[in-house]
């Protein structure tokens, strides 16, 4: 286990508009706020297209749905260099859900309401040789 204590500094409320790309818009926001070196993201909304991935232990298997979906939950984090990592659950009209790692290509259909909580100190991601993924690297070990 790795961990670190953080202090909440401030928060942003963000509303994405119809036609915006969920992940790319958040990345752009973070680039315009380079002081965000660590943060948590929560949100809800609606999309007309969802693109998400499932990591099978070796690579991401991508799925694209071109239908109106409720964004039931978005949760994720921000690390140094504005690395945005999001997961989402999307609800269909029949009540079934799909979800996974949010990729560029989730297009907002009505709105997406997000809360970004900024923390200090910054958090970094480092390449894990076992998974070939950039994972959080936290200073304390237990």
HELIX and SHEET records of a PDB file:
HELIX    1   1 UNK A   22  UNK A   32  1                                  11    
HELIX    2   2 UNK A   80  UNK A   82  5                                   3    
SHEET    1   A 2 UNK A   2  UNK A   3  0                                        
SHEET    2   A 2 UNK A 140  UNK A 141 -1                                        
SHEET    1   B 4 UNK A   7  UNK A  17  0                                        
SHEET    2   B 4 UNK A 107  UNK A 120 -1                                        
SHEET    3   B 4 UNK A  38  UNK A  55 -1                                        
SHEET    4   B 4 UNK A  60  UNK A  65 -1                                        
SHEET    1   C 6 UNK A   7  UNK A  17  0                                        
SHEET    2   C 6 UNK A 107  UNK A 120 -1                                        
SHEET    3   C 6 UNK A  38  UNK A  55 -1                                        
SHEET    4   C 6 UNK A  69  UNK A  79 -1                                        
SHEET    5   C 6 UNK A  83  UNK A  91 -1                                        
SHEET    6   C 6 UNK A  97  UNK A 102 -1                                        
SHEET    1   D 2 UNK A 124  UNK A 128  0                                        
SHEET    2   D 2 UNK A 133  UNK A 137 -1                                        
END                                                                             
